[in-house]
Structures are given as C-alpha cells and as structure tokens.
C-alpha cells in the first residue's frame, strides 16, 4: 500500500491488511454446529420427493 504524505501526516502508515484464514470443510461444520446454523431443508425435501416417486414407480412396476 502506498502511504500518502501530506507534509504533516502520513496517511496509511500504520495500515496492515486483514488476515484472511482459510477454513477446512471440517472446521466449517464444527463452526456451524456451535453457532446452531442448520442446513437447508430444501435438499431434504427434494430427497423425500425423489424417494416417494421412486417407491410409487416400483409399486406400479411390481404390481404389473
């Protein structure tokens, strides 16, 4: 970063960029659990619909 010198004050002299930490997937899961963040219910709903239609298709095929 370039420090801007006004003659009396050097603007940005003490600036340090923020530290960005990379988190693994395991760390994210632990953090979500500790914070109480729940996963989206949409994936559960889609899975339920797929299973129900699969069972219905098997039932019609099995009875035929």
Secondary structure, DSSP 8 states (H G I E B T S, - for coil): ---EE-SS-EETTT----------HHHHHHHHHHHT----HHHHHHHHHHHHHHHHHHHHHHH-
